Amino acid sequence: MSLHFELVTPERLVRSEDVHMVVVPGTEGDFGVLEGHAPLMSTVRDGTLEIYKSGATTPETIRIEGGFAEVNARGLTVLAEKAE
């Protein structure tokens, strides 16, 4: 099972790939998204995205600043103001 994940900034598409899980720093607290997650929209605070690939025990991290996250039938899209 895999989740399609995209990270987008105003300048470019930073990441587009299938992953196992992503932990997003939402303004109301961190939340994890797996394949089949219920539809959701959330604002995102400055923080770190944790990207878990299949079989990996340690996440890859990407620092982001502000934005929105949307989960729908196609997967998770994070629209960040900045990503490092």
Helices and strands as residue ranges (DSSP letters): E 3-8, E 13-19, E 21-26, E 29-34, E 40-43, E 47-52, E 60-72, E 75-83
